Amino acid sequence: MIKILVADDHAIVRKGLVQLLTEEFPQAEVREVSNSNDALEAAREKAWDVILLDISMPGRNGIETLKQIRTEGISTPILMLSMHSEDQYAIRALKAGASGFLNKESATDELIKAVHRVLAGRKYISASLAEKLAEGAGSTTDKAAHEQLSDREMQVLQMIAEGKTVSEIAEKISLSVNTISTYRTRILEKLALNNNAELTRYALDNNLV
């Protein structure tokens, strides 16, 4: 029996994923969790055949959870899901040990294709990402400024650009207001920006939101 773990903080998204998976794999055991801590605990307690892990969850984000799972020696194939552009997170996720990356807006058959691929022990990347990786191979051009941001800084940058206040961000990802303010300061310094308006413009110009 195939065992699949689905980790996403949006109940509607989870239900949709579970429905797709159970239609494709009628005999599968599919478990849902809604946050990173539960995902980590579930990954520790059972040998799953594949884990679908959302990048944007409260507290520890998906990539941090992925890194922790890999640090603990758990080799389960993990397919990362995100509402954000693959430009921003796909390579980060693959470097952190993901078996694949899928944008949540992808067609349902693409999701099933991705699950079959990682179940077969292979990596999954979309055709568009494969093309970008091929274009980037051997490129000597400078990296975009935002590529030097940490995973958490990237998460905070995107949330500021979406119009969330420091307090709202702190509550959403379970960190203190001071910590979020520190992240904001670092982001502005690294990107050579002065305020939230410039930060939002940068995010829009670089397709970060």
Protein Blocks (a to p, Z undefined) as FASTA:
>chain_A
ZZdddddfbfklmmmmmmmmmmmmmmbccdddfbfklmmmmmmmpccfbdcddfbdghja
fklmmmmmmmnopabdcddddfbdfklmmmmmmmnopabdcdfkbcfklmmmmmmmmmno
pacddfklmmmmmmmgopabdcdfklmpcfklmmmmmmmmnopafklmmmmnopafklmm
mmmmmmmmmnopabfklmmmmmmmnopZZ
